[in-house]
Amino acid sequence: MNEKRIIVTGASSGIGEAVARHAVARGWQVLAVARRQERLDALAADIGCEVLAADLTDEGDVARLAEVAAGFRPTSLVNVAGGAKGAAEIAETTLEDWRWMFESNVIATKRVLDAILPLLRESTRPGPDGTGGYAEIMTVTSIAATVAYTGGSGYNAAKAAEKQLVDVLRLELQGEPIRVMEVAPGMVWTEEFSLVRFGGDQAKADAVYQDVQDPLTADDVAQVMTDILALPGHVSVDETIIKPVAQTHPWRVHKGPLVAKG
């Protein structure tokens, strides 16, 4: 079995950072990619991964990623970078926030795929012993990709587009030894997701998770993701939805303790 060599985007915090940590703990090689050099340097010092500071909405930075990735020789790409901005009704949202969400969640994913897919294909070629391997592309979308909710218009739209990109890619790679997988988390507490969404308003960010028993953590999601990646290469878990028990529907979240009836 080929050694796993994973590129993880959005690796300076949240789910991306947690995936990098779990992957290294499993003995895999990791190239962690994110915008903030100082966060990446701290991660590298802590876990021993390779890092690259890059803004994936910038064409020049993605070109640099392609160059670095060629030397890294990836077998796997884990797209985590993205995010939400704003939670207002459609008429009150801004085009600037919509552009940011589409650039970060959709266009950036397309740019990275353009850069990395040829390298993933190359990683599956038969070696000197005549045997080839499997490669994989895993993308984090959201349950917002399939279920609309009030105040989620721009994020719903961007994640729906990203999901369709993943679904089409899976169809178009038919016949190639590359599994294309989507992970759609529900309510996940991370230090930055809701804070970015609400423009740095800590009180609004905290209110999202207030009185919710055991919302998911980035570590929870990363464990599931790396468990899937660790499966034999011919096993494709096409779509995985992960929610805390307290969240029975994208917009139905129990507040307070979880208690058995009767």
DOPA-431874 format. One record per atom (N, C-alpha, C, O): x, y, z; residue in three letters. Coordinates in steps of 0.1 Angstrom, whole numbers, padded with zeros to 4 digits, always signed. Layout:
% DOPA-431874
XYZala/...
END
This chain:
% DOPA-431874
+0008-0012+0000met/+0000+0000+0000met/+0009+0012+0000met/+0018+0013+0008met/+0006+0022-0009asn/+0014+0034-0010asn/+0012+0042+0003asn/+0002+0043+0010asn/+0023+0049+0007glu/+0023+0058+0018glu/+0014+0070+0016glu/+0014+0075+0005glu/+0006+0073+0026lys/-0003+0084+0024lys/+0004+0097+0026lys/+0012+0099+0035lys/+0002+0106+0016arg/+0008+0120+0016arg/-0003+0129+0013arg/-0008+0130+0002arg/-0007+0136+0024ile/-0020+0144+0023ile/-0018+0159+0023ile/-0010+0164+0032ile/-0024+0166+0014ile/-0025+0180+0014ile/-0038+0184+0021ile/-0049+0179+0017ile/-0037+0192+0032val/-0049+0197+0039val/-0050+0212+0038val/-0040+0219+0042val/-0061+0217+0033thr/-0062+0231+0032thr/-0070+0236+0044thr/-0077+0228+0051thr/-0069+0249+0047gly/-0076+0254+0059gly/-0070+0249+0072gly/-0077+0247+0082gly/-0057+0246+0072ala/-0051+0239+0082ala/-0046+0247+0094ala/-0039+0241+0103ala/-0048+0260+0094ser/-0043+0268+0105ser/-0052+0268+0117ser/-0049+0274+0128ser/-0065+0263+0116ser/-0074+0263+0127ser/-0085+0253+0124ser/-0086+0248+0113ser/-0093+0251+0134gly/-0106+0243+0133gly/-0104+0229+0127gly/-0094+0222+0131gly/-0113+0225+0118ile/-0113+0211+0113ile/-0100+0209+0105ile/-0095+0198+0106ile/-0095+0218+0098gly/-0083+0216+0090gly/-0071+0213+0099gly/-0064+0203+0096gly/-0069+0221+0109glu/-0058+0218+0118glu/-0060+0205+0125glu/-0050+0197+0126glu/-0072+0201+0129ala/-0075+0188+0136ala/-0072+0177+0126ala/-0066+0167+0131ala/-0075+0178+0114val/-0072+0167+0104val/-0057+0165+0103val/-0052+0154+0102val/-0050+0177+0102ala/-0035+0176+0101ala/-0030+0168+0113ala/-0021+0160+0112ala/-0035+0171+0125arg/-0030+0165+0137arg/-0033+0150+0137arg/-0024+0142+0140arg/-0045+0146+0133his/-0049+0132+0133his/-0041+0125+0123his/-0037+0113+0125his/-0039+0131+0111ala/-0032+0124+0100ala/-0017+0121+0104ala/-0012+0110+0102ala/-0010+0131+0110val/+0003+0129+0115val/+0004+0118+0125val/+0013+0110+0126val/-0006+0118+0134ala/-0006+0108+0145ala/-0008+0094+0139ala/-0004+0084+0145ala/-0014+0093+0127arg/-0015+0080+0121arg/-0003+0076+0113arg/-0002+0066+0107arg/+0007+0085+0113gly/+0019+0082+0105gly/+0019+0087+0091gly/+0028+0083+0083gly/+0010+0095+0087trp/+0009+0100+0074trp/+0017+0113+0072trp/+0019+0120+0082trp/+0022+0115+0060gln/+0029+0128+0057gln/+0018+0138+0054gln/+0009+0136+0047gln/+0020+0150+0059val/+0010+0161+0057val/+0017+0174+0052val/+0027+0178+0057val/+0011+0180+0042leu/+0014+0194+0038leu/+0002+0202+0042leu/-0009+0201+0036leu/+0004+0210+0052ala/-0007+0219+0058ala/-0007+0232+0051ala/+0004+0239+0050ala/-0018+0236+0045val/-0019+0249+0037val/-0030+0258+0044val/-0041+0253+0047val/-0026+0270+0046ala/-0035+0280+0051ala/-0029+0294+0049ala/-0018+0295+0044ala/-0036+0305+0052arg/-0031+0318+0049arg/-0021+0323+0060arg/-0012+0331+0056arg/-0022+0319+0072arg/-0015+0325+0083arg/-0002+0317+0086arg/-0002+0306+0092arg/+0009+0323+0082gln/+0022+0317+0084gln/+0025+0313+0098gln/+0030+0303+0101gln/+0022+0323+0108glu/+0026+0321+0122glu/+0018+0309+0127glu/+0024+0301+0135glu/+0006+0307+0124arg/-0002+0295+0128arg/+0004+0282+0123arg/+0004+0272+0129arg/+0007+0283+0110leu/+0013+0271+0104leu/+0027+0267+0110leu/+0029+0256+0112leu/+0035+0277+0113asp/+0048+0275+0119asp/+0046+0268+0133asp/+0054+0259+0136asp/+0036+0273+0140ala/+0034+0267+0153ala/+0029+0252+0152ala/+0033+0244+0160ala/+0021+0250+0142leu/+0016+0236+0139leu/+0027+0227+0135leu/+0028+0216+0140leu/+0036+0232+0127ala/+0047+0224+0122ala/+0057+0221+0134ala/+0062+0209+0135ala/+0059+0230+0142ala/+0068+0228+0154ala/+0062+0218+0163ala/+0069+0210+0170ala/+0048+0217+0164asp/+0041+0209+0173asp/+0040+0194+0168asp/+0042+0185+0176asp/+0037+0193+0155ile/+0034+0179+0150ile/+0044+0174+0139ile/+0044+0162+0136ile/+0052+0183+0134gly/+0062+0179+0124gly/+0057+0177+0110gly/+0062+0169+0102gly/+0047+0185+0106cys/+0043+0185+0092cys/+0050+0195+0083cys/+0057+0204+0089cys/+0048+0194+0070glu/+0053+0205+0061glu/+0042+0215+0060glu/+0030+0212+0062glu/+0045+0228+0057val/+0035+0238+0057val/+0038+0247+0044val/+0049+0248+0039val/+0027+0254+0040leu/+0027+0264+0030leu/+0017+0274+0033leu/+0005+0271+0034leu/+0021+0287+0034ala/+0012+0298+0036ala/+0007+0302+0022ala/+0015+0306+0013ala/-0006+0302+0020ala/-0012+0305+0007ala/-0026+0309+0009ala/-0034+0303+0016ala/-0030+0320+0001asp/-0044+0324+0000asp/-0050+0317-0012asp/-0046+0320-0023asp/-0059+0308-0010leu/-0064+0299-0021leu/-0074+0307-0030leu/-0078+0301-0040leu/-0077+0319-0027thr/-0085+0327-0036thr/-0076+0335-0045thr/-0081+0343-0054thr/-0063+0334-0044asp/-0053+0341-0052asp/-0046+0332-0062asp/-0040+0321-0058asp/-0047+0335-0074glu/-0042+0326-0085glu/-0027+0324-0084glu/-0023+0313-0086glu/-0020+0334-0080gly/-0005+0333-0078gly/-0002+0323-0067gly/+0008+0315-0068gly/-0009+0324-0056asp/-0006+0316-0045asp/-0010+0301-0048asp/-0002+0292-0043asp/-0020+0299-0056val/-0023+0285-0059val/-0013+0280-0069val/-0010+0268-0069val/-0007+0288-0077ala/+0004+0284-0086ala/+0016+0279-0078ala/+0022+0270-0081ala/+0019+0287-0067arg/+0029+0283-0058arg/+0026+0269-0051arg/+0035+0261-0049arg/+0013+0268-0047leu/+0009+0255-0041leu/+0012+0244-0051leu/+0017+0233-0047leu/+0009+0245-0064ala/+0011+0235-0074ala/+0026+0231-0074ala/+0029+0219-0076ala/+0035+0241-0074glu/+0049+0239-0074glu/+0054+0231-0062glu/+0061+0221-0063glu/+0050+0235-0050val/+0054+0229-0038val/+0048+0214-0037val/+0055+0205-0033val/+0035+0213-0042ala/+0029+0200-0042ala/+0036+0190-0051ala/+0036+0178-0048ala/+0041+0195-0062ala/+0048+0186-0071ala/+0060+0179-0064ala/+0063+0167-0066ala/+0067+0186-0055gly/+0078+0180-0048gly/+0073+0172-0036gly/+0080+0162-0032gly/+0061+0175-0031phe/+0055+0167-0020phe/+0050+0154-0024phe/+0050+0144-0017phe/+0045+0153-0037arg/+0040+0141-0043arg/+0028+0135-0035arg/+0029+0125-0029arg/+0017+0143-0036pro/+0005+0139-0027pro/-0002+0127-0033pro/-0002+0124-0045pro/-0008+0119-0024thr/-0017+0108-0027thr/-0032+0112-0024thr/-0041+0106-0028thr/-0033+0123-0016ser/-0046+0127-0011ser/-0047+0142-0010ser/-0038+0149-0007ser/-0059+0147-0012leu/-0063+0161-0010leu/-0075+0162-0002leu/-0085+0156-0004leu/-0073+0170+0009val/-0085+0172+0018val/-0088+0187+0018val/-0080+0195+0024val/-0099+0190+0012asn/-0103+0204+0011asn/-0112+0208+0023asn/-0123+0204+0024asn/-0106+0216+0031val/-0114+0221+0043val/-0116+0236+0043val/-0126+0241+0048val/-0107+0244+0036ala/-0108+0258+0036ala/-0122+0263+0031ala/-0127+0257+0022ala/-0127+0273+0037gly/-0140+0279+0034gly/-0145+0287+0046gly/-0138+0291+0055gly/-0158+0289+0046gly/-0164+0296+0057gly/-0177+0304+0053gly/-0181+0303+0042gly/-0182+0310+0063ala/-0195+0318+0061ala/-0193+0332+0066ala/-0185+0335+0074ala/-0201+0341+0060lys/-0201+0355+0064lys/-0215+0360+0064lys/-0222+0359+0054lys/-0220+0364+0076gly/-0233+0370+0077gly/-0244+0359+0080gly/-0242+0348+0076gly/-0255+0364+0086ala/-0266+0355+0089ala/-0279+0363+0088ala/-0288+0361+0095ala/-0279+0373+0079ala/-0291+0381+0077ala/-0300+0375+0067ala/-0297+0366+0060ala/-0312+0381+0066glu/-0322+0377+0055glu/-0316+0382+0042glu/-0308+0391+0041glu/-0320+0375+0031ile/-0315+0378+0018ile/-0314+0393+0014ile/-0304+0398+0010ile/-0325+0400+0017ala/-0325+0414+0013ala/-0315+0422+0020ala/-0312+0433+0016ala/-0311+0417+0032glu/-0301+0425+0040glu/-0287+0420+0039glu/-0278+0426+0044glu/-0285+0409+0031thr/-0271+0405+0029thr/-0264+0414+0019thr/-0270+0421+0012thr/-0251+0413+0019thr/-0243+0421+0010thr/-0237+0412-0001thr/-0233+0401+0001thr/-0235+0418-0013leu/-0228+0411-0024leu/-0214+0408-0020leu/-0208+0398-0025leu/-0208+0417-0012glu/-0194+0414-0008glu/-0193+0401+0000glu/-0184+0393-0003glu/-0202+0399+0009asp/-0202+0386+0016asp/-0205+0374+0007asp/-0198+0364+0009asp/-0214+0376-0002trp/-0217+0365-0011trp/-0204+0362-0020trp/-0201+0350-0022trp/-0198+0372-0025arg/-0186+0370-0033arg/-0175+0363-0025arg/-0168+0353-0030arg/-0173+0367-0012trp/-0163+0361-0004trp/-0166+0346-0002trp/-0157+0338-0003trp/-0179+0343+0001met/-0183+0329+0003met/-0181+0320-0010met/-0177+0309-0009met/-0185+0326-0021phe/-0183+0318-0033phe/-0168+0316-0037phe/-0164+0306-0041phe/-0160+0327-0035glu/-0146+0326-0037glu/-0139+0316-0028glu/-0131+0308-0032glu/-0143+0316-0015ser/-0136+0308-0005ser/-0141+0293-0006ser/-0133+0284-0004ser/-0154+0291-0009asn/-0159+0277-0008asn/-0160+0270-0021asn/-0159+0258-0022asn/-0161+0278-0032val/-0163+0272-0045val/-0151+0274-0055val/-0145+0264-0059val/-0149+0287-0058ile/-0138+0289-0067ile/-0124+0285-0062ile/-0116+0279-0070ile/-0122+0286-0049ala/-0109+0282-0044ala/-0108+0266-0045ala/-0097+0261-0048ala/-0119+0259-0042thr/-0119+0245-0044thr/-0116+0241-0058thr/-0108+0232-0060thr/-0122+0248-0068lys/-0119+0245-0082lys/-0104+0248-0085lys/-0098+0240-0092lys/-0099+0259-0080arg/-0085+0262-0083arg/-0076+0252-0077arg/-0066+0247-0084arg/-0078+0247-0065val/-0069+0237-0059val/-0071+0224-0067val/-0060+0217-0069val/-0083+0220-0071leu/-0084+0208-0079leu/-0076+0209-0092leu/-0069+0199-0095leu/-0077+0220-0098asp/-0069+0222-0111asp/-0054+0220-0108asp/-0047+0214-0117asp/-0049+0224-0097ala/-0035+0224-0094ala/-0031+0210-0089ala/-0020+0205-0093ala/-0039+0202-0082ile/-0035+0190-0075ile/-0040+0177-0083ile/-0033+0167-0081ile/-0051+0178-0090leu/-0056+0165-0096leu/-0045+0159-0105leu/-0044+0146-0104leu/-0038+0166-0113pro/-0027+0158-0121pro/-0017+0151-0113pro/-0013+0140-0116pro/-0014+0157-0101leu/-0004+0150-0092leu/-0011+0138-0085leu/-0004+0128-0083leu/-0024+0139-0082leu/-0030+0127-0077leu/-0031+0116-0087leu/-0029+0104-0084leu/-0034+0119-0099arg/-0034+0109-0110arg/-0020+0102-0111arg/-0019+0090-0112arg/-0010+0110-0110glu/+0004+0105-0112glu/+0007+0095-0100glu/+0014+0086-0102glu/+0001+0098-0088ser/+0004+0090-0077ser/-0001+0076-0078ser/+0003+0067-0071ser/-0011+0074-0087thr/-0017+0061-0089thr/-0010+0052-0099thr/-0014+0041-0101thr/+0000+0058-0106arg/+0006+0050-0117arg/+0014+0039-0111arg/+0019+0039-0100arg/+0014+0028-0119pro/+0022+0016-0114pro/+0037+0019-0112pro/+0043+0026-0120pro/+0042+0014-0101gly/+0056+0016-0098gly/+0065+0006-0104gly/+0060-0002-0112gly/+0077+0005-0100pro/+0087-0005-0105pro/+0082-0020-0104pro/+0085-0028-0112pro/+0074-0022-0093asp/+0069-0035-0091asp/+0056-0038-0099asp/+0050-0049-0098asp/+0052-0028-0107gly/+0040-0030-0116gly/+0027-0028-0109gly/+0016-0030-0116gly/+0027-0024-0096thr/+0014-0022-0089thr/+0011-0007-0088thr/+0021+0001-0085thr/-0001-0003-0089gly/-0005+0011-0087gly/-0012+0013-0074gly/-0013+0003-0066gly/-0017+0024-0072gly/-0024+0027-0059gly/-0037+0035-0061gly/-0041+0037-0073gly/-0043+0038-0051tyr/-0055+0047-0051tyr/-0052+0061-0046tyr/-0043+0062-0037tyr/-0058+0071-0051ala/-0057+0084-0046ala/-0071+0088-0041ala/-0081+0081-0043ala/-0072+0100-0034glu/-0085+0104-0029glu/-0086+0119-0028glu/-0076+0126-0025glu/-0098+0124-0029ile/-0101+0138-0027ile/-0113+0138-0018ile/-0124+0133-0020ile/-0111+0145-0006met/-0121+0146+0004met/-0124+0161+0006met/-0115+0169+0008met/-0137+0165+0005thr/-0141+0179+0006thr/-0151+0181+0017thr/-0161+0173+0018thr/-0148+0190+0026val/-0158+0194+0036val/-0168+0204+0031val/-0164+0215+0027val/-0180+0200+0031thr/-0191+0209+0027thr/-0198+0213+0040thr/-0193+0218+0049thr/-0211+0210+0040ser/-0219+0213+0052ser/-0233+0207+0050ser/-0237+0205+0038ser/-0240+0205+0061ile/-0255+0201+0059ile/-0262+0213+0053ile/-0273+0212+0048ile/-0256+0225+0053ala/-0262+0237+0047ala/-0262+0235+0032ala/-0269+0243+0025ala/-0255+0226+0026ala/-0255+0224+0012ala/-0268+0218+0007ala/-0271+0219-0005ala/-0275+0211+0016thr/-0288+0204+0011thr/-0300+0209+0018thr/-0311+0206+0014thr/-0299+0216+0030val/-0311+0220+0037val/-0310+0236+0039val/-0300+0240+0046val/-0319+0243+0034ala/-0319+0257+0036ala/-0324+0261+0050ala/-0332+0254+0056ala/-0319+0273+0055tyr/-0324+0278+0067tyr/-0323+0293+0067tyr/-0315+0299+0060tyr/-0332+0299+0074thr/-0333+0314+0075thr/-0320+0320+0079thr/-0314+0316+0089thr/-0316+0330+0071gly/-0303+0336+0074gly/-0291+0329+0068gly/-0279+0334+0070gly/-0293+0318+0061gly/-0282+0311+0056gly/-0280+0312+0041gly/-0272+0305+0035gly/-0287+0321+0034ser/-0288+0321+0020ser/-0275+0321+0012ser/-0273+0312+0004ser/-0265+0329+0015gly/-0253+0329+0008gly/-0245+0317+0011gly/-0239+0311+0002gly/-0245+0312+0024tyr/-0237+0300+0027tyr/-0244+0288+0022tyr/-0237+0279+0016tyr/-0257+0287+0022asn/-0265+0277+0016asn/-0261+0276+0001asn/-0258+0265-0004asn/-0261+0287-0006ala/-0259+0287-0020ala/-0244+0283-0023ala/-0242+0275-0032ala/-0235+0288-0016ala/-0221+0284-0018ala/-0218+0270-0015ala/-0211+0263-0023ala/-0223+0265-0004lys/-0220+0251-0001lys/-0228+0241-0010lys/-0223+0230-0013lys/-0240+0245-0015ala/-0247+0237-0025ala/-0239+0236-0038ala/-0238+0226-0044ala/-0233+0247-0042ala/-0225+0247-0054ala/-0212+0239-0052ala/-0208+0231-0061ala/-0206+0239-0040glu/-0194+0231-0037glu/-0198+0216-0038glu/-0190+0208-0043glu/-0210+0213-0032lys/-0214+0199-0032lys/-0216+0194-0047lys/-0212+0183-0050lys/-0222+0202-0055gln/-0224+0198-0069gln/-0211+0197-0076gln/-0210+0187-0084gln/-0201+0205-0073leu/-0188+0203-0079leu/-0182+0190-0075leu/-0177+0183-0084leu/-0184+0186-0062val/-0179+0173-0058val/-0186+0161-0065val/-0180+0152-0069val/-0199+0162-0066asp/-0207+0152-0072asp/-0204+0150-0087asp/-0203+0139-0092asp/-0202+0161-0094val/-0198+0160-0108val/-0184+0154-0109val/-0182+0146-0118val/-0175+0159-0101leu/-0161+0153-0101leu/-0161+0138-0100leu/-0154+0131-0107leu/-0169+0133-0091arg/-0170+0118-0089arg/-0174+0111-0101arg/-0169+0101-0105arg/-0184+0117-0108leu/-0189+0111-0121leu/-0178+0112-0131leu/-0176+0102-0139leu/-0171+0123-0132glu/-0162+0125-0143glu/-0149+0117-0141glu/-0141+0115-0150glu/-0146+0113-0128leu/-0134+0104-0126leu/-0137+0089-0126leu/-0129+0081-0122leu/-0149+0086-0131gln/-0153+0072-0133gln/-0142+0065-0141gln/-0137+0070-0151gln/-0138+0053-0136gly/-0128+0045-0143gly/-0114+0048-0139gly/-0104+0041-0143gly/-0112+0058-0130glu/-0099+0061-0125glu/-0098+0057-0110glu/-0108+0057-0103glu/-0086+0053-0105pro/-0085+0049-0091pro/-0084+0060-0081pro/-0075+0061-0073pro/-0094+0069-0082ile/-0095+0080-0073ile/-0109+0081-0066ile/-0119+0082-0073ile/-0109+0080-0053arg/-0122+0081-0047arg/-0125+0095-0043arg/-0116+0102-0038arg/-0137+0100-0045val/-0141+0114-0043val/-0152+0113-0032val/-0162+0108-0034val/-0149+0120-0021met/-0157+0119-0009met/-0161+0132-0003met/-0153+0142-0003met/-0173+0133+0002glu/-0178+0146+0008glu/-0181+0143+0023glu/-0187+0133+0026glu/-0177+0153+0031val/-0181+0152+0045val/-0189+0165+0048val/-0184+0176+0046val/-0201+0163+0053ala/-0210+0174+0056ala/-0213+0175+0071ala/-0223+0169+0076ala/-0206+0183+0078pro/-0208+0185+0092pro/-0221+0194+0095pro/-0224+0202+0087pro/-0227+0191+0107gly/-0237+0200+0112gly/-0231+0210+0122gly/-0221+0217+0118gly/-0236+0211+0134met/-0231+0221+0143met/-0218+0216+0149met/-0217+0206+0156met/-0208+0224+0146val/-0194+0221+0151val/-0189+0234+0158val/-0189+0245+0152val/-0185+0232+0170trp/-0179+0244+0177trp/-0164+0245+0173trp/-0157+0235+0176trp/-0160+0256+0168thr/-0146+0259+0166thr/-0144+0273+0170thr/-0153+0281+0172thr/-0131+0276+0172glu/-0128+0290+0178glu/-0131+0301+0168glu/-0132+0312+0172glu/-0132+0298+0155glu/-0133+0309+0145glu/-0145+0309+0136glu/-0149+0320+0131glu/-0151+0298+0133phe/-0162+0297+0123phe/-0173+0308+0125phe/-0175+0316+0117phe/-0179+0307+0137ser/-0190+0316+0139ser/-0185+0330+0142ser/-0192+0340+0139ser/-0173+0331+0147leu/-0167+0345+0150leu/-0165+0352+0136leu/-0168+0364+0135leu/-0160+0345+0126val/-0159+0351+0113val/-0172+0354+0107val/-0175+0365+0101val/-0182+0345+0109arg/-0195+0347+0103arg/-0202+0360+0108arg/-0209+0367+0101arg/-0200+0362+0121phe/-0206+0374+0128phe/-0197+0386+0129phe/-0199+0394+0137phe/-0187+0386+0120gly/-0178+0398+0119gly/-0171+0401+0132gly/-0168+0413+0135gly/-0167+0391+0140gly/-0159+0393+0152gly/-0167+0395+0164gly/-0161+0397+0175gly/-0180+0394+0163asp/-0189+0396+0175asp/-0189+0383+0183asp/-0196+0374+0180asp/-0182+0383+0194gln/-0180+0371+0202gln/-0193+0367+0209gln/-0196+0355+0210gln/-0201+0377+0213ala/-0214+0373+0220ala/-0223+0366+0210ala/-0230+0356+0214ala/-0224+0371+0198lys/-0233+0364+0188lys/-0227+0350+0185lys/-0235+0340+0183lys/-0214+0349+0184ala/-0208+0336+0181ala/-0211+0326+0192ala/-0214+0315+0189ala/-0209+0331+0204asp/-0212+0322+0216asp/-0226+0317+0217asp/-0229+0306+0221asp/-0235+0326+0213ala/-0250+0323+0214ala/-0254+0312+0206ala/-0264+0305+0209ala/-0247+0309+0195val/-0250+0298+0186val/-0250+0285+0193val/-0258+0276+0191val/-0240+0283+0203tyr/-0238+0271+0209tyr/-0243+0271+0224tyr/-0242+0261+0231tyr/-0249+0282+0228gln/-0253+0283+0242gln/-0264+0273+0245gln/-0274+0271+0238gln/-0262+0266+0256asp/-0271+0256+0262asp/-0273+0243+0253asp/-0282+0235+0255asp/-0264+0242+0243val/-0264+0230+0235val/-0255+0219+0241val/-0243+0222+0242val/-0260+0208+0245gln/-0251+0198+0251gln/-0242+0191+0241gln/-0247+0185+0231gln/-0230+0192+0243asp/-0220+0185+0234asp/-0221+0188+0219asp/-0223+0178+0212asp/-0220+0200+0215pro/-0218+0202+0201pro/-0206+0195+0196pro/-0196+0193+0204pro/-0205+0192+0183leu/-0193+0186+0178leu/-0181+0195+0179leu/-0183+0207+0180leu/-0169+0189+0180thr/-0157+0196+0180thr/-0150+0193+0167thr/-0153+0184+0160thr/-0140+0202+0164ala/-0132+0199+0152ala/-0125+0186+0153ala/-0124+0179+0143ala/-0121+0182+0165asp/-0115+0169+0167asp/-0124+0157+0164asp/-0120+0147+0158asp/-0137+0159+0168asp/-0147+0148+0164asp/-0148+0146+0149asp/-0147+0135+0144asp/-0149+0157+0142val/-0150+0156+0127val/-0137+0151+0121val/-0138+0142+0112val/-0126+0155+0126ala/-0113+0151+0120ala/-0111+0136+0123ala/-0106+0129+0114ala/-0116+0131+0134gln/-0115+0116+0137gln/-0122+0108+0127gln/-0118+0098+0121gln/-0135+0113+0124val/-0143+0106+0114val/-0136+0107+0100val/-0136+0097+0093val/-0132+0118+0097met/-0125+0120+0083met/-0113+0111+0082met/-0112+0105+0071met/-0105+0111+0092thr/-0093+0102+0090thr/-0096+0088+0091thr/-0089+0079+0086thr/-0106+0084+0099asp/-0111+0070+0099asp/-0115+0066+0085asp/-0112+0055+0080asp/-0122+0075+0078ile/-0126+0072+0064ile/-0114+0071+0055ile/-0113+0062+0047ile/-0105+0080+0056leu/-0093+0080+0048leu/-0085+0068+0050leu/-0078+0063+0041leu/-0085+0062+0062ala/-0077+0050+0065ala/-0083+0037+0059ala/-0077+0027+0060ala/-0096+0038+0054leu/-0101+0026+0048leu/-0094+0022+0036leu/-0087+0030+0030leu/-0094+0009+0032pro/-0088+0005+0019pro/-0092+0014+0008pro/-0103+0019+0007pro/-0082+0017-0001gly/-0084+0026-0012gly/-0096+0024-0021gly/-0101+0033-0027gly/-0100+0011-0022his/-0112+0009-0031his/-0125+0011-0024his/-0135+0010-0031his/-0125+0015-0011val/-0137+0018-0004val/-0140+0033-0004val/-0133+0040+0002val/-0150+0037-0011ser/-0154+0051-0012ser/-0166+0054-0004ser/-0177+0049-0007ser/-0165+0061+0007val/-0176+0066+0015val/-0180+0079+0009val/-0175+0090+0012val/-0189+0079-0001asp/-0192+0091-0009asp/-0197+0103-0001asp/-0192+0114-0004asp/-0205+0101+0008glu/-0211+0112+0016glu/-0213+0108+0030glu/-0219+0098+0033glu/-0208+0117+0039thr/-0209+0115+0053thr/-0215+0127+0060thr/-0210+0138+0059thr/-0226+0125+0067ile/-0232+0136+0074ile/-0229+0134+0089ile/-0232+0123+0095ile/-0224+0144+0096ile/-0220+0143+0110ile/-0227+0154+0118ile/-0225+0166+0115ile/-0235+0151+0128lys/-0242+0160+0136lys/-0240+0156+0151lys/-0239+0144+0153lys/-0241+0165+0160pro/-0242+0162+0174pro/-0256+0156+0176pro/-0266+0159+0169pro/-0257+0148+0187val/-0270+0142+0190val/-0281+0153+0193val/-0293+0151+0189val/-0277+0164+0198ala/-0286+0175+0201ala/-0292+0181+0189ala/-0302+0188+0190ala/-0286+0179+0177gln/-0291+0185+0165gln/-0297+0174+0156gln/-0291+0166+0149gln/-0311+0173+0156thr/-0318+0163+0149thr/-0321+0167+0135thr/-0325+0159+0127thr/-0319+0180+0132his/-0322+0185+0119his/-0313+0198+0118his/-0310+0204+0128his/-0309+0202+0106pro/-0301+0214+0105pro/-0306+0226+0113pro/-0298+0234+0119pro/-0319+0228+0113trp/-0325+0239+0121trp/-0333+0235+0133trp/-0341+0242+0138trp/-0331+0222+0138arg/-0338+0218+0150arg/-0327+0213+0160arg/-0322+0202+0159arg/-0324+0222+0169val/-0314+0219+0179val/-0319+0220+0193val/-0326+0229+0197val/-0317+0209+0201his/-0322+0209+0214his/-0314+0217+0223his/-0301+0216+0223his/-0320+0226+0231lys/-0313+0234+0241lys/-0315+0228+0255lys/-0326+0225+0258lys/-0305+0227+0262gly/-0306+0221+0276gly/-0301+0207+0276gly/-0296+0201+0266gly/-0301+0200+0288pro/-0296+0186+0289pro/-0304+0176+0280pro/-0316+0178+0278pro/-0297+0166+0276leu/-0303+0155+0269leu/-0307+0145+0279leu/-0299+0139+0286leu/-0320+0142+0280val/-0325+0133+0291val/-0335+0123+0284val/-0344+0127+0277val/-0333+0110+0288ala/-0342+0100+0283ala/-0356+0102+0288ala/-0357+0106+0300ala/-0366+0099+0280lys/-0380+0101+0285lys/-0384+0088+0292lys/-0379+0077+0290lys/-0394+0090+0301gly/-0400+0079+0308gly/-0393+0076+0321gly/-0397+0066+0328gly/
END
